[in-house]
Amino acid sequence: MSLRQTISDDLSQLLHLAECYGNLESLNQIVQTHQCFKVRLPLVGAFSAGKSTLLNAFLGEKLLAVQVNPETCLATEIHYGDTEVIQLVNERGVVCSLTREQLKDQSFPIKNNVLTHWVDIAIPHPELQKVPELVLVDMPGWESGITQHSQAIDGYVNRSGAYCLVVSAEDGDLRESLKRVLAELKIYNMPVLLIISKCDKRLPDDIPALKEKITQSVTDVLGQSPLDVITVSARKKNIAGFTDVITLVNSQSDMIYRNSLGIQFENWLNSTIKQINVLLNQDNLTLEESRQACAQIPEELVTLKVQLQELDQQINDIVPFCSDAINRNMESSLTSQLSSLARSAMRGGDIDGIVGCALRQAFLSGVEQDFKPRIARTIKAFQNVNDLAPTSLNIQSNFKASEQGESYSGVFNDGLAVVISKIASLIPALKPFSLVIHGLASIFVLNTEQQYRQEQQLEEAKQYVLDILIPQILSQTRNTVATNLNQLADQIKQELNQETERNVAEKQQALEKLQQDLQKNENEYQLQCQQYQKDVLIATDLLAQCKG
């Protein structure tokens, strides 16, 4: 039986524990997430890679539009439902119902462009009924840039069991934009499934070699083989293996649940068990001794606050080391793509994608591989202080930036301003970089107007990127990186203080209840202790199930 089903079966026992020991509000928050739990499988790929056609073939009908405007296309989530419901949704909830005609026409009544919108489709499909916790996500395709890249990663990486990379056989290999996605998924250690689409566009004898080539390209970027590789021809209704892919991802749902909600239930149960143990009075405190222990809590908190201040300073000391490491990663990443930057700039190509992804990956890898481990080790050492210290924290890294970056004295081109504004509006973290990226593009637009030989242009472009533009980018990102890490550190310190206060309040509440118990007559006290013993066994058993 899955952990989710176990939790569902045991909800009444959890609610009983919460009502008896005062943790009902925190439990309700976890239960709400539990009841809405789904595992996403985003299908990502270039525009016209065949994602929507593949999903239509799987559903057995032309539900999704296959010829769309990539500028207006929305992510579309498809899952099982007893009846068909199509809705436009944003982070605030359901916006409105949609008809099939609106879905095919991509006619979405979006009034607030600031919010991220997507389409939610519930459909009574027999194959989806077999995997009720799974949501297929048809992501908008893209040729280059960073808009859909960020939506695919930021919106889904923490809610997905795997990513499904769809590569057209017509392309022959991975496009650079998809390599950047894979590089970022590698940071999160996210499994990837590979689907080679449109195989009817190639000779059957060419498919094995093509499959091997694309698989090797994915492996080279990820550092490991794809979870599975299948070849399809959706237009020919040849999608054998896609159902197996869905089943494979769905089999990961319990592991994903354990790593997210299972840990939250585990922490809640640990806190509850700690309170019950106080009430069981394992130290055989007398009424007077329990009063003294309760009276000592404020003094313990004062001591702990002093230790928290020392921990705050240790966290502050981590920031500059990690900030320097991230900036070195950024410089290395940009320098390694010197030729691509220069060529793209000369030809009006994907400058925003190259620079934007380099910056994202450098920051995220720095946070995941350096900042988080250092913080975790520091907090772990602090957790051994006493029973009032925080026992767990969930460190989330959101890369946000100030509204205004440092100015850049470049020549601005109106056409490029539109491209840059799209980057900055989608990823707040890139706002400080937008002027630099814009300046980079505009310089080379001017250069290409001059009648230099191509090789001479390329060398001059490389030299300009290396000597001037990359240092300018780094000079602006340095402050942004430090600001973001400091914001993350402040968030961690705030959570540490909040959990400490919560632990103190819970211990004091338990000691006060113990004093009430100690004043009862012997029969009442024994009956109450028997109930505590039953409850601690229930909580301990549930905890063991959460730990698997």
Beta strands, then each sheet from edge to edge (+ up, - down):
strand 1: 39-45
strand 2: 76-80
strand 3: 85-90
strand 4: 93-97
strand 5: 117-123
strand 6: 134-138
strand 7: 163-168
strand 8: 192-197
strand 9: 228-231
sheet 1: 4+ 3- 5+ 2+ 6- 1- 7- 8- 9-
end
